[in-house]
Amino acid sequence: MAKLKRLIIENYRSIGENTVMIDFPEKKPVILIGENNAGKSNVIRALELMFGEFHPKFKKLDDFDHFGRSTENEIIIKAEVQGLVNTVGYQNYHCSGFEFSKVRGRETEFHAIQSEDGCKNQYVKNELREELLCIVVNSEQNLNYQLSYTSKFTMLSKVTKAFHDKLVESEERVNKLKGLFENIKETFLEVKEFDNFNSNMSEIAGQMLSNMTHALKFDFSAYDPSNYFKTLKVHPVEEGHARAYEELGTGQQQILALSFAHAYAKSFLGQGLIFVIDEPEAHLHPLAQKWLAKKMFQMAQDGLQIVITSHSPFFINLEFLDGINLVRKKEQTETISKNAHTLAEYCKETGAVKANEGTIIPFYSGNSTPDILNGFFANKVVLVEGPTEEFALPILLESVGLDTLLKGIAIISVNGKGNLSKWWRFFTCYQIPTFVCFDNDATNDGNGNKRKDALKAIGIKEEELGNLISTDNWNVNDNFCVFGADYEVTMRNSFSDYTTFETEERERLSTSKPILAREVAKRIVDIERKAEDIGWQWFEKLAETINAL
């Protein structure tokens, strides 16, 4: 079965001379994540240009398709493939990939690379490209198109062609169908009005077009048996009744399109298909997102090549780490991807000496949650011990001028001091600026090793650790913050009204520490600041430090 192994893009749209390379691991989805306008859609467009409906050599490009809108920048797109054999015409060679290049003023070049000798064959027939077809389903309602015969590149057209190929393998079956269609034709002619119309149309057309070789008539003889398959229609059914596609929500349409593609991949494993679904979460509620993500991962394991662009943590599964691509843009689009080896090596370099590539993926996938994975979508990450700080810090930081939501800063609870270093290593491995906050409450960390591990990962020297894990006061540093001996105690000492508000909220709500911390924070920021409230000075410093990270 034809498979895409790697896509390489240069000077295309937001992708510049820093080449973007996307690997397609075996039986794993390719996931493109990142903020809006980072360039995820441009990766999809490059993929569609190579394997979509139109032959790349005849695809008209605009000025903005060239990086920086400079037509002197040569667009280069390469695709490495496997399992693709060219048996068209007189040629017969294994194809290892395709290369596309375009500079304004020069003819577009598109070549197939011969596996045997690496030669570039410039005569690339559509029949070869169609062995590995890319189908894109986005958040718009295009299921009706994909399940139609609008072109031979729709999913339904591909399926009926596959049916036809299997049908004509048996001459007996073909002749049987021809006989059945002749019977159908005789039945139609029993309708007098139809017979009269058919005769009149043929007679008139024969008179008017007597000098032409073609006339008009109704043909039910089906000399090409695939005509039968092209009468097949796919329609959604609800409670036994056929429905129109327009009656479906967009989320339902995406799920049905994915189901169709999955059935195709499982039924015709010899046919290559790259199925791209753009933001599948766009029209689904969270539980439906979780369900769909689970199904998509299963489909990838069944052999369907799936590419997903997403802003939802539900579509990130660290078990498939080497298919995850973080897409971001500064001057140009770039991607960051990791695998078990590179992640394990980074963890060892930052103090996790026992890390190894055999256990690193189960270790992280088993401890990840959607809340933690939200860090993939952040400009910066602030790791905190638990929900108390997660609930309260955004309120207090905003009051001193740092709106974490506006700045794209994720404050993430990692459920304990022991997990701070773990997730600091993970996010910084993906080059996401990461800040760590904790207090010196020694519960479950009597010897301080968990705090030391976090500080050593950040790069704090051994001789400085003792003072940092024993301080009972604030300590705001470039990459971390210590909230004294205990977060609540430090807040009570830093704000004169904190204890009063805490007591009142506990009586009013009779609730947990995180909720209390959030409600007290709301009240603290609503009152006039007092000179003795030294907490504001520390939060101003904390906000400044995080902002500069």
C-alpha positions as CSV (number, residue, x, y, z in Angstrom):
1,M,0.0,0.0,0.0
2,A,1.3,3.4,-0.9
3,K,2.3,5.5,2.1
4,L,3.6,9.0,2.7
5,K,6.7,8.9,4.8
6,R,7.9,12.5,4.9
7,L,6.9,16.0,3.7
8,I,9.5,18.7,3.2
9,I,8.5,22.3,2.6
10,E,10.6,25.4,1.8
11,N,9.6,29.0,0.8
12,Y,5.9,28.2,0.7
13,R,3.6,30.9,2.2
14,S,4.6,31.4,5.8
15,I,7.3,28.7,5.6
16,G,10.7,30.3,4.6
17,E,14.2,29.0,4.0
18,N,14.1,27.2,7.4
19,T,12.7,24.0,6.0
20,V,9.7,22.5,7.6
21,M,9.8,18.7,7.7
22,I,6.9,16.5,8.8
23,D,7.5,12.8,9.4
24,F,4.6,10.4,9.0
25,P,5.2,7.5,11.5
26,E,3.8,4.1,10.8
27,K,0.2,3.6,12.1
28,K,0.2,6.9,14.0
29,P,-1.7,10.1,13.4
30,V,0.2,13.2,12.4
31,I,-1.0,16.0,14.7
32,L,-0.4,19.7,13.9
33,I,-0.9,21.9,17.0
34,G,-0.1,25.5,17.6
35,E,-1.7,29.0,17.9
36,N,-3.8,30.6,15.2
37,N,-1.8,31.9,12.2
38,A,1.2,29.8,13.0
39,G,1.1,28.0,9.6
40,K,-0.7,24.7,10.2
41,S,-3.0,25.3,7.3
42,N,0.0,26.1,5.0
43,V,1.4,22.6,5.8
44,I,-2.0,21.2,4.8
45,R,-2.1,23.2,1.6
46,A,1.4,22.0,0.6
47,L,0.3,18.4,1.2
48,E,-2.9,19.0,-0.8
49,L,-0.9,20.6,-3.6
50,M,1.2,17.4,-4.0
51,F,-1.5,14.8,-3.6
52,G,-4.8,16.7,-4.1
53,E,-7.2,16.9,-7.0
54,F,-5.1,19.0,-9.4
55,H,-1.8,18.0,-10.9
56,P,0.9,20.1,-9.3
57,K,2.6,21.0,-12.6
58,F,-0.5,22.8,-13.7
59,K,-1.4,24.4,-10.4
60,K,-1.5,28.2,-10.7
61,L,0.2,29.9,-7.8
62,D,-0.2,33.5,-6.6
63,D,2.5,35.9,-5.4
64,F,1.5,35.2,-1.7
65,D,2.3,31.5,-2.2
66,H,6.0,32.5,-2.2
67,F,7.5,33.2,1.2
68,G,7.5,36.9,1.9
69,R,5.4,37.5,-1.3
70,S,8.7,37.4,-3.1
71,T,8.4,35.5,-6.4
72,E,12.2,35.1,-6.4
73,N,11.9,32.7,-3.5
74,E,11.8,29.2,-5.0
75,I,9.0,27.1,-3.6
76,I,10.3,23.6,-3.0
77,I,8.1,20.8,-1.8
78,K,9.3,17.2,-1.5
79,A,7.4,14.1,-0.5
80,E,9.0,10.8,0.4
81,V,6.8,7.8,-0.2
82,Q,6.9,4.0,-0.1
83,G,5.0,1.2,-1.7
84,L,4.3,3.2,-4.9
85,V,5.0,1.5,-8.3
86,N,4.6,3.3,-11.6
87,T,3.1,0.8,-14.1
88,V,1.6,3.5,-16.4
89,G,2.4,3.2,-20.1
90,Y,5.9,1.9,-21.0
91,Q,7.5,2.8,-17.7
92,N,7.8,0.5,-14.8
93,Y,9.7,1.6,-11.8
94,H,9.3,2.0,-8.0
95,C,8.7,5.6,-7.0
96,S,10.4,6.8,-3.8
97,G,8.9,10.3,-3.9
98,F,8.0,13.5,-5.7
99,E,9.6,16.9,-6.0
100,F,7.9,20.2,-6.8
101,S,9.6,23.5,-7.4
102,K,8.4,26.9,-8.7
103,V,10.0,30.3,-9.4
104,R,8.1,33.0,-11.1
105,G,9.2,33.2,-14.8
106,R,10.2,29.6,-15.0
107,E,8.1,26.5,-15.8
108,T,6.8,24.6,-12.8
109,E,8.8,21.5,-12.2
110,F,7.3,18.3,-10.8
111,H,9.2,15.0,-10.8
112,A,8.8,11.5,-9.6
113,I,11.9,10.0,-8.1
114,Q,12.9,6.5,-9.2
115,S,13.9,4.3,-6.3
116,E,16.2,2.2,-8.3
117,D,18.6,5.0,-9.3
118,G,17.3,8.3,-7.9
119,C,16.6,9.6,-11.3
120,K,14.0,12.3,-11.7
121,N,11.2,11.5,-14.1
122,Q,9.4,14.6,-15.3
123,Y,6.5,12.7,-16.9
124,V,4.3,12.1,-13.9
125,K,0.9,10.8,-14.9
126,N,-2.2,11.4,-12.7
127,E,-2.6,7.7,-12.5
128,L,0.6,7.5,-10.5
129,R,-0.4,10.4,-8.2
130,E,-3.9,8.9,-7.7
131,E,-2.4,5.9,-6.0
132,L,-1.8,8.1,-3.0
133,L,-4.7,10.6,-2.7
134,C,-5.0,13.4,-0.2
135,I,-8.6,14.3,0.9
136,V,-9.2,17.3,3.2
137,V,-12.3,17.7,5.3
138,N,-12.4,21.0,7.1
139,S,-14.8,22.6,9.5
140,E,-17.0,23.7,6.6
141,Q,-19.9,21.5,5.5
142,N,-18.3,19.6,2.6
143,L,-19.5,16.1,3.3
144,N,-22.0,16.5,0.5
145,Y,-19.1,17.1,-1.9
146,Q,-17.0,14.2,-0.7
147,L,-19.9,11.7,-1.0
148,S,-20.8,12.8,-4.5
149,Y,-19.5,12.2,-8.1
150,T,-18.5,15.8,-8.6
151,S,-15.1,14.7,-9.6
152,K,-13.1,11.5,-9.7
153,F,-11.1,12.7,-6.7
154,T,-14.0,12.6,-4.2
155,M,-14.1,9.8,-1.6
156,L,-17.2,8.3,-3.2
157,S,-15.6,8.3,-6.7
158,K,-12.6,6.6,-5.2
159,V,-14.7,3.9,-3.6
160,T,-16.8,3.2,-6.7
161,K,-13.6,2.9,-8.7
162,A,-12.3,0.4,-6.2
163,F,-15.6,-1.5,-6.5
164,H,-15.3,-1.4,-10.3
165,D,-11.8,-2.7,-10.3
166,K,-12.9,-5.7,-8.2
167,L,-16.0,-6.3,-10.3
168,V,-14.3,-6.5,-13.7
169,E,-11.9,-9.1,-12.4
170,S,-14.7,-11.6,-13.1
171,E,-15.9,-11.8,-16.8
172,E,-18.8,-14.0,-15.7
173,R,-19.9,-11.4,-13.1
174,V,-19.7,-8.6,-15.8
175,N,-21.8,-10.5,-18.3
176,K,-24.4,-11.3,-15.6
177,L,-24.7,-7.6,-14.8
178,K,-25.1,-6.7,-18.5
179,G,-28.0,-9.1,-18.7
180,L,-29.7,-7.7,-15.7
181,F,-29.3,-4.2,-17.0
182,E,-30.9,-5.2,-20.3
183,N,-33.9,-6.5,-18.3
184,I,-34.1,-3.1,-16.5
185,K,-34.1,-1.3,-19.8
186,E,-37.0,-3.4,-21.1
187,T,-38.9,-2.6,-17.9
188,F,-38.4,1.1,-18.4
189,L,-39.7,0.8,-22.0
190,E,-42.9,-0.6,-20.7
191,V,-43.7,3.0,-19.6
192,K,-45.5,4.3,-22.7
193,E,-44.6,7.9,-22.1
194,F,-40.9,7.0,-21.6
195,D,-40.9,4.9,-24.8
196,N,-42.5,7.7,-26.8
197,F,-40.1,10.3,-25.5
198,N,-37.1,8.1,-26.1
199,S,-38.2,7.4,-29.7
200,N,-39.1,11.1,-30.5
201,M,-35.8,12.3,-29.0
202,S,-33.8,9.9,-31.0
203,E,-35.7,10.7,-34.3
204,I,-35.4,14.5,-33.9
205,A,-31.7,14.3,-32.8
206,G,-31.1,12.0,-35.8
207,Q,-32.6,14.6,-38.2
208,M,-30.9,17.6,-36.7
209,L,-27.5,16.0,-36.3
210,S,-27.5,13.8,-39.3
211,N,-23.9,14.8,-40.2
212,M,-22.6,14.0,-36.7
213,T,-21.5,10.6,-35.4
214,H,-23.2,11.0,-32.0
215,A,-26.9,11.2,-31.2
216,L,-28.9,11.3,-28.0
217,K,-30.6,8.4,-26.3
218,F,-31.2,6.9,-22.8
219,D,-28.7,4.2,-22.2
220,F,-29.5,1.6,-19.6
221,S,-27.4,-1.1,-21.2
222,A,-24.4,-0.4,-18.9
223,Y,-21.6,-1.5,-21.3
224,D,-19.3,-0.3,-18.5
225,P,-20.5,-2.1,-15.4
226,S,-19.1,0.7,-13.2
227,N,-22.2,2.6,-14.3
228,Y,-24.1,0.5,-11.9
229,F,-21.9,1.5,-9.0
230,K,-22.2,5.1,-9.9
231,T,-26.0,4.9,-9.3
232,L,-25.1,4.2,-5.6
233,K,-25.9,7.1,-3.3
234,V,-24.7,7.6,0.3
235,H,-27.1,9.2,2.6
236,P,-27.4,9.6,6.4
237,V,-30.1,7.7,8.1
238,E,-32.0,8.6,11.3
239,E,-34.5,6.2,12.8
240,G,-34.7,4.3,9.6
241,H,-35.4,7.3,7.4
242,A,-33.0,8.9,4.9
243,R,-31.9,12.5,5.7
244,A,-30.4,15.3,3.7
245,Y,-26.8,16.3,4.5
246,E,-28.1,19.8,5.1
247,E,-30.0,18.4,8.1
248,L,-26.8,17.4,9.8
249,G,-24.6,19.5,12.1
250,T,-21.1,20.2,10.9
251,G,-19.7,18.1,13.6
252,Q,-21.8,15.1,12.5
253,Q,-20.7,15.6,8.9
254,Q,-17.1,15.5,9.9
255,I,-17.6,12.3,11.9
256,L,-19.5,10.7,9.0
257,A,-16.7,11.7,6.5
258,L,-14.1,10.1,8.8
259,S,-16.2,7.0,9.1
260,F,-16.4,6.7,5.3
261,A,-12.6,7.2,5.0
262,H,-12.0,4.6,7.7
263,A,-14.2,2.0,6.0
264,Y,-12.4,2.7,2.7
265,A,-9.0,2.3,4.2
266,K,-9.9,-1.0,5.9
267,S,-11.7,-2.4,2.8
268,F,-9.1,-1.5,0.2
269,L,-5.7,-1.6,1.9
270,G,-4.0,-1.5,-1.4
271,Q,-5.2,2.0,-2.1
272,G,-3.3,4.9,-0.6
273,L,-5.2,7.6,1.2
274,I,-4.1,10.6,3.3
275,F,-7.1,11.8,5.2
276,V,-6.8,15.4,6.6
277,I,-9.3,16.6,9.1
278,D,-9.0,20.3,9.9
279,E,-9.9,21.2,13.5
280,P,-12.3,18.3,14.2
281,E,-13.2,19.8,17.5
282,A,-14.7,22.9,16.0
283,H,-18.3,21.8,16.2
284,L,-18.2,19.1,18.9
285,H,-18.8,19.3,22.6
286,P,-15.9,18.1,24.9
287,L,-17.2,14.5,25.4
288,A,-17.7,14.1,21.6
289,Q,-14.2,15.4,21.1
290,K,-12.8,12.8,23.4
291,W,-14.8,10.1,21.7
292,L,-13.7,11.2,18.2
293,A,-10.1,11.5,19.2
294,K,-10.1,8.0,20.5
295,K,-11.7,6.7,17.3
296,M,-9.2,8.6,15.1
297,F,-6.2,7.1,17.0
298,Q,-7.7,3.6,16.4
299,M,-8.2,4.4,12.7
300,A,-4.5,5.4,12.4
301,Q,-3.5,2.1,14.0
302,D,-5.7,0.3,11.4
303,G,-3.5,1.8,8.7
304,L,-5.4,5.0,7.7
305,Q,-2.9,7.9,7.3
306,I,-4.6,10.7,9.3
307,V,-3.4,14.3,9.6
308,I,-5.2,16.4,12.3
309,T,-4.9,20.1,12.9
310,S,-6.3,21.0,16.3
311,H,-6.5,23.4,19.2
312,S,-7.9,20.8,21.6
313,P,-5.9,18.8,24.1
314,F,-8.2,15.9,23.5
315,F,-6.6,15.3,20.2
316,I,-3.1,15.0,21.7
317,N,-2.1,11.5,22.8
318,L,1.5,11.2,24.0
319,E,1.5,7.5,23.2
320,F,1.9,8.8,19.6
321,L,4.5,11.4,20.5
322,D,6.5,11.2,17.3
323,G,3.5,12.2,15.3
324,I,2.9,15.4,17.3
325,N,4.2,18.6,15.6
326,L,4.2,21.9,17.4
327,V,3.8,24.6,14.8
328,R,4.7,28.2,15.6
329,K,5.7,31.3,13.8
330,K,8.1,34.1,14.6
331,E,9.6,35.5,11.4
332,Q,8.5,32.3,9.7
333,T,6.7,29.0,10.4
334,E,8.7,26.3,12.1
335,T,7.9,23.0,13.6
336,I,9.1,21.1,16.6
337,S,8.7,17.4,17.0
338,K,10.2,14.9,19.4
339,N,10.4,11.1,19.7
340,A,11.2,8.7,22.6
341,H,15.0,9.1,22.0
342,T,15.2,12.9,21.8
343,L,12.9,13.3,24.8
344,A,14.7,10.8,26.9
345,E,18.1,12.4,26.1
346,Y,16.9,15.9,27.0
347,C,15.5,14.6,30.3
348,K,18.8,13.0,31.1
349,E,20.7,16.2,30.2
350,T,18.4,18.1,32.7
351,G,18.9,15.7,35.6
352,A,16.6,12.8,35.1
353,V,19.5,10.3,34.9
354,K,17.2,7.2,34.9
355,A,15.2,8.4,31.8
356,N,15.4,6.0,28.8
357,E,13.6,5.8,25.5
358,G,12.0,2.5,26.4
359,T,10.0,3.9,29.2
360,I,9.8,7.6,28.6
361,I,6.6,7.5,26.4
362,P,4.6,5.4,28.9
363,F,5.9,7.6,31.7
364,Y,4.6,10.8,30.2
365,S,1.4,9.4,28.5
366,G,0.4,7.8,31.7
367,N,0.6,11.0,33.7
368,S,-0.8,13.5,31.2
369,T,-4.2,15.1,31.4
370,P,-6.0,17.5,29.1
371,D,-5.4,20.3,31.5
372,I,-1.6,19.7,31.5
373,L,-1.6,19.2,27.7
374,N,-3.1,22.7,27.3
375,G,0.5,23.9,27.8
376,F,1.1,22.9,24.1
377,F,-1.1,25.8,23.1
378,A,0.4,28.4,25.4
379,N,3.1,31.0,24.7
380,K,4.4,30.4,28.2
381,V,3.7,27.9,30.9
382,V,3.6,28.5,34.7
383,L,3.7,25.2,36.6
384,V,2.2,25.2,40.1
385,E,1.8,22.5,42.6
386,G,-2.0,22.3,42.8
387,P,-5.4,24.0,42.1
388,T,-5.0,26.5,44.9
389,E,-2.3,28.4,43.0
390,E,-4.0,27.6,39.6
391,F,-7.2,29.3,40.8
392,A,-5.8,32.2,42.6
393,L,-2.7,33.4,40.7
394,P,-4.5,34.5,37.5
395,I,-6.7,36.9,39.6
396,L,-3.8,38.3,41.6
397,L,-1.5,38.6,38.5
398,E,-4.1,40.4,36.5
399,S,-4.6,42.9,39.3
400,V,-1.0,44.0,38.8
401,G,-1.2,44.2,35.0
402,L,-0.5,40.7,33.7
403,D,-3.6,39.2,32.1
404,T,-2.4,35.6,31.6
405,L,-5.2,34.8,29.2
406,L,-4.5,37.8,27.0
407,K,-0.8,36.9,27.0
408,G,-1.4,33.3,26.2
409,I,0.1,32.1,29.5
410,A,-1.1,28.8,30.9
411,I,-1.1,28.3,34.6
412,I,-1.1,24.6,35.1
413,S,-1.5,22.5,38.2
414,V,0.7,19.4,38.1
415,N,-0.7,17.7,41.2
416,G,2.3,17.9,43.5
417,K,5.9,19.0,43.9
418,G,7.2,15.8,42.5
419,N,5.7,16.5,39.1
420,L,7.1,20.0,38.7
421,S,10.5,18.9,37.2
422,K,8.8,16.2,35.1
423,W,6.6,18.7,33.2
424,W,9.2,21.5,33.2
425,R,11.5,19.1,31.3
426,F,8.7,18.2,28.9
427,F,7.6,21.7,27.9
428,T,11.1,23.1,27.7
429,C,12.0,20.2,25.5
430,Y,9.5,21.7,23.1
431,Q,11.1,25.2,23.7
432,I,8.0,26.5,25.5
433,P,9.2,29.0,28.1
434,T,8.3,27.5,31.5
435,F,8.2,29.0,35.0
436,V,7.9,27.0,38.2
437,C,6.1,28.0,41.4
438,F,6.1,26.1,44.7
439,D,6.1,26.6,48.5
440,N,8.3,24.9,51.1
441,D,5.6,22.9,52.8
442,A,7.5,19.7,53.5
443,T,4.4,17.5,53.6
444,N,5.2,14.5,51.3
445,D,8.7,16.1,50.6
446,G,10.4,15.9,54.0
447,N,13.9,15.6,52.6
448,G,13.2,18.2,49.9
449,N,14.3,16.0,47.0
450,K,11.2,16.9,44.9
451,R,11.9,20.6,45.2
452,K,15.6,20.0,44.6
453,D,14.9,18.0,41.5
454,A,12.8,20.9,40.1
455,L,15.4,23.5,40.9
456,K,18.3,21.4,39.6
457,A,16.4,20.8,36.3
458,I,16.1,24.6,35.9
459,G,19.9,24.9,36.4
460,I,20.2,26.0,40.1
461,K,23.6,25.1,41.6
462,E,23.8,22.4,44.3
463,E,25.2,24.8,46.9
464,E,22.2,27.1,46.5
465,L,19.5,24.5,47.0
466,G,19.6,24.4,50.9
467,N,18.7,28.0,51.3
468,L,15.9,27.9,48.7
469,I,14.1,24.9,50.1
470,S,14.3,26.2,53.7
471,T,13.2,29.9,53.2
472,D,10.0,30.9,54.9
473,N,9.6,34.1,52.8
474,W,9.0,35.0,49.1
475,N,11.7,34.3,46.6
476,V,11.1,35.4,43.0
477,N,13.9,34.3,40.6
478,D,14.3,34.3,36.8
479,N,12.7,30.9,36.3
480,F,11.0,30.1,39.6
481,C,9.1,31.5,42.6
482,V,9.0,30.2,46.2
483,F,5.9,31.1,48.2
484,G,7.7,30.9,51.5
485,A,7.0,28.0,53.9
486,D,3.4,27.6,52.8
487,Y,1.2,29.4,50.2
488,E,-1.7,30.3,52.5
489,V,0.6,31.3,55.4
490,T,2.6,33.6,53.1
491,M,-0.6,35.2,51.7
492,R,-1.9,35.8,55.2
493,N,1.4,37.5,56.1
494,S,1.5,39.5,52.9
495,F,-2.1,40.9,52.9
496,S,-3.6,42.4,56.1
497,D,-7.2,41.4,55.3
498,Y,-6.4,37.9,54.0
499,T,-7.2,36.1,57.2
500,T,-10.5,37.9,57.7
501,F,-11.6,37.3,54.2
502,E,-10.5,33.6,54.4
503,T,-12.6,33.1,57.6
504,E,-15.7,34.8,56.1
505,E,-15.5,32.8,52.9
506,R,-15.0,29.5,54.7
507,E,-18.2,30.2,56.8
508,R,-20.1,31.3,53.6
509,L,-19.0,28.5,51.3
510,S,-17.7,25.7,53.6
511,T,-15.6,24.6,50.7
512,S,-12.1,23.4,49.7
513,K,-8.8,25.3,49.9
514,P,-8.6,26.0,46.1
515,I,-12.1,27.6,46.1
516,L,-11.3,29.6,49.2
517,A,-8.0,30.9,47.7
518,R,-9.9,32.0,44.5
519,E,-12.7,33.8,46.4
520,V,-10.3,35.5,48.8
521,A,-8.1,36.6,45.8
522,K,-11.2,38.2,44.3
523,R,-11.9,40.1,47.4
524,I,-8.3,41.2,47.9
525,V,-8.1,42.8,44.5
526,D,-11.5,44.6,45.0
527,I,-10.4,46.6,48.0
528,E,-8.1,49.6,48.2
529,R,-4.5,48.7,48.5
530,K,-2.9,49.3,51.9
531,A,0.7,50.3,52.5
532,E,1.3,47.3,54.8
533,D,0.2,44.9,52.0
534,I,3.7,43.8,50.9
535,G,2.2,41.1,48.7
536,W,1.5,43.5,45.9
537,Q,5.2,44.3,45.6
538,W,5.9,40.6,45.3
539,F,3.2,40.0,42.8
540,E,4.4,42.9,40.7
541,K,7.8,41.4,40.6
542,L,6.4,38.0,39.8
543,A,4.3,39.4,36.9
544,E,7.4,41.3,35.6
545,T,9.5,38.1,35.8
546,I,6.9,35.9,34.0
547,N,6.3,38.5,31.4
548,A,10.1,38.7,30.6
549,L,10.5,34.9,30.5
